[in-house]
Amino acid sequence: MSWPSSPDGTRAEIWLPDPTVRAERERARFRLHLVHHRTALKNRIHATLMTFGYSVPVSDLFGTQGREILGRLAVPEPWQGPWPRACA
């Protein structure tokens, strides 16, 4: 199979972004991945709190006061491990 050509006999051109543009796009994609992951972790923590009947007395659970509250909560062992890593 040959490349398509235009009526004047030249081959069709394609545009490839330069390495700088590709790097910027990759950084943007990776940042979006990290933001989605962070959101999933926060949602998981909120769901765990609801499961064990804890109310959230602060507006920002992941702010300074909220992290102190999370550190003092008593939750069963399987759910204690991810808390510090997810809140860091």
N, C-alpha and C positions, 0 to 999 in steps of 0.2 A: 504494500500500500504506500502510495507516495503522499507527500504533503500537498494540501490544496494550494492552488496558485490563483492569483488575481488575473483579470483579463489582460493585463500588460505583460504577463509571464513571470512576474516576481512572486516569490513565495509569501504566504500570509505571515505576518509578524505577531508575536505575542509579547505582552509586557510582563516582566518579572520585577518585583520590587527589589531594591538594592538591599544589602545586608543590614543597613541601619533601620530601614522600614520593617524588615522581617523581624529584627530583634525587638523593636518597639511593639509590634503586634504580639509576639510571643510573651513579652512581659505583661501586656494587657490581658491576654488569655490566662496566664498563670495567676495574676492577681484576682481575676474573676473566680477562678477555681478556689483560691484561698478564702475569698469572701463567702462563697457558698458553703465551704467547709466550716468556717467560723459560725455562720448562721445555723447550720445543722447542729453543731455542738451546743450552742445557746438554747436552741429549741429542745434539745434532748435534756438539758439541765432543767428547763422550765417544766417539761413533762414529768421528770423524776420528782420534782417538788410537788406537783399536783398529785402524783401517784401516792405519795406518803402524807398528803394532807397539809403541807406547809403553805402558808400564805406568804406573799412577798410584800413586806411593809415599806419598801423603798421604790422610788420610781425607776431607778437604774440598778438592776440586780448585779450588773458587772462593773459598777463603779466602786469607789473605795469602801463605802458603807456596805454595799451589797456583798462584796467579797469577804468582808469580815463576818457577815451573817452566814454566808455559805461555809466558811471555815468552822463555825460553831455548831452547825446542824448535825444532828445524829441520824444518819441513814445507814441501812444495813451494809455490810462489808462489800458485796459485789458492786455497789454503786459509789463507794468511797474513792476508789482508785482514780477514775478519770477526772474528778472534780479539780484538783490542783492544776493538772495539765491543761484542762479546758479553760480555766479561769486565768491562766497566766498571761 
